[in-house]
Amino acid sequence: DWSPDGSRALTAGGSSIYSSESQVFCAVSADGGGTFSAPALVNDCFTRLFRPKVAVDSAGTVSVVWYDSRDGDDHIYFSKSTDSGSSFTRNIGVDAVSSSCVTPNIFVDDSGTAHIIWQHGEFVGFNLVPGRVIRYANSTDGFAGSRLIAQGNHTQVPLISGSPDGDSIWLTWRFKNSTTGLYEFLAALSYDRGATFDYEQTPLNATSTL
């Protein structure tokens, strides 16, 4: 990810589903990607961790989100750094309502509020039923008030962005049209910093096979 002014670049890495790695690291560049700091450990529990996503606000605070199974099920976790990625805070569980959580994404506005979107579903044997539910939460209440954004068969691949001031939050996700069999994208828009969302019901790509 990049800072709003383009001066900072950052990256985070963890395990893939095929590896046995058990850590998330983050490295930060203060010269536009020319050089990077030594990777700093983000997680405070050693288990299988997946899909870290990273964001930085205008003050340089680095935020990382991922999912892991430290409590026996896959949940979303969050940590941040206020010293340019040298150290990270205690990990915070984002949502106690969801289970089998995967593919989180994060946007941080200029006030430092972290906005997170993710999908959760259910397992049949060892297979995750593709993306039953999309949920959203933000850090204004410590991520306690997560809300349902979308629900349906093959609802998955959540993405998030927003305006720098955080007044507008933009969500999109993929779902499978049961009539056409095509994967399409829908969107939800908030103009009150994520308190409520209006939904775009028209598919964004009604003829795509994405």
KAWO-V870822 format. One record per helix or strand of 3 or more residues. SS is the DSSP state (H for helix, E for strand). FROM is the first residue (numbers start at 1). LEN is the number of residues. Records with the same first field share a line. If there is no record, write none. Layout:
SS = FROM-LEN / FROM-LEN
This chain:
E = 9-5 / 25-5 / 49-8 / 62-7 / 75-7 / 101-8 / 114-7 / 133-6 / 147-5 / 156-7 / 169-8 / 183-8 / 198-3
H = 139-3
